[in-house]
C-alpha cells in the first residue's frame, strides 16, 4: 500500500526531504496541507502550527483560563504597574518629543496678509511586537486526582503572571530617578511629605504628574512605623491610613501595596517590589499613543482571549499541559518616573 505525504505550509523543505526518502517505496506526494479538516487514515501528516493548534487546543480549559483570578491578585498588581494595551502581534507606536507639548510663545499673533506661525510635533516611530510566552508541565496519570487539569492551568498562569510582574518592576526601577530615603523611628520623619515633595519634582521634570504610586511591602511597613514613631495624633492618624486615603492625600489616582514574592534561591523567597516606592504615570485601557510611562502590550492567542491552553498525550500514562500568551512590556516614556529606595 502506498504511503501518502501531505505537504506542510510552514516547512516545505522537510516535506521535500521526506518525499525523497520515501520515493523508493512508492510514496505519493499530495497537495499542500491546509492545516484544518479531518486527518485521513493511511496518510502521514507532517503537521504545521495550525494543525498543532487544531489537534491540541483545549477549549474548556482555555475558557477556564479566561475567567481565572489569582488568589494573591498578581493579575491586579500587574495591571497596576503595567496596564494592558491591546495590539496586533506586530505594531508601531510613536514616542513624542515631550518638550514640544509644553512650548509657549509670544509670536502667535498673525499680521494682515501673513500666515499663522507654523509649528511641528515630531517623534520617533518604534517597531515592536508582542512575544510568545508560555510554560508547560507533564502530569503522570497515576498521580492525577480530580480537577488536576484546572490546578495545572492555575499553577502555570500564576507563574506566567509573576514573570511579567517582575519584568515590569525591573523596567520601571531601571528607568526611574532614584532617591535614597530613611524611614525609621527617628523624630521628625514624614514619609508622606517626602513623596508629596517628589511628586512636584516629577511633574516639573515630565510635565505630567505621576498618577500611580506603588509601595513594596517593606517600604509600606517602614512608612507606617515612621509615622507611629512620631508619638503624635497626626502621626498615629497617618499610620492608620489605607492606600486609598493616602492616594487622596497625595492627589493621585491609585496607591498600591505589592505583597507578591518569588523564589529567589532554592531555600528563600524575596519581595518583588521590596523596599521601593515607585511613582509613575499609567492608565487603564490605554492605547499606543497616550503619554503614559509604561505599557503591557498584549495580543490575543490564535484561539481568542489573552491565554491559550493546550493538552496532549505524551505517552500512554503522561499528559502535557501548556499555557501561552503574547505580551511585551515597554517603558514608553522615562520622563517623570521617580523612585525612593527606603532604608
Phi, psi and omega in degrees: 000135179290145174258129183258145178240130176259131187291143178268136179295316187283324188231070178297336179296321178295318180298315180300317180296317180294323179297316180296322182294325184263356184302321182295341181261012178083021180293145182239127181280135177254170180299171182302135177291121181288350178085011179208172180091172184291147175272127185274138177299147178079009181242131175277123181252113172271100196284141174262184186299318182294326177293322177297316179300314182296321186283319191250352179299131180251102186294312180301319181287329176294318175298319177299320181295325181294328182262006186281143176228132180286136182296338179264010177059037176298320180297319180293319179295319177298319179295329178291311185279332181214084184300146182289134174231119182285132178213162167289174181303314177246135184206170178230133173234158186247133175261119182279152172281107189302324184300326183296331179291336186248007175299146177219133183232165176246002183251040179264014179270124182273132175276160179301128179082356182259165177270161173293153175299133182266132176236162180228147172245117185248173178174170180257141175268133181245121174274129184217170175208154175279149185256138179282115181241147179185165178219154177223157173219161181245130183246129175275124185296338176290340181252359183281138175237174184305133179083013184295330180296312180295320179295324178295317178297318177307308184299315182291321181292319177300319182293318180295318179293321178296322177300314180291325177298316179296322176298316181297315181294320179299316180293315179297317181297319181291329183274348187277152169276120189264143171226130177277133179229147175246114176246101182222203184271010178293138181298143175092358179285133178223088183303322182292325176293323176302313181293316181301317179294322182287332175296323177295317178298318180295321180294321177294322182288319186252347181083346180234131181286129175306137182250359178225140177228122179250128178252135168288162181302316179294317181298318179294319178298319178293324176300312181298313182295323179295321177292317181296327183292345181288341177054043177228164179299318180294321179296315179295320180296318180293322180297328183270003182289144175280165175305324179294321179290321177295320178299319179295319179295320182275355180060047174237165183288318186214144167237131184232136173258120177269120178246014181287145176238164171219160181280105184275328175222178181298335185240005186217153175246158180223154176287144178290316181259327171063238187261028182257151167239117184251126179244124186200171178252131178203153183222136174290144179067028183285165174245187186283355185246355182288158189273031181283166184278328188217144177219151171246098180288130185228135174243151178285152177282174181298337181268357184091147183088170184282335183233146173237144181239134178237149176215137182206160177278128175264328178199189182297335183235004184243139177236134176264139176232130179226144175235132181232159171202167179240122177205162175204115181267131184220144169275110184269347173199133180268351186291128174085001177281124183236154181214136168254135169254113191265133173235000000 
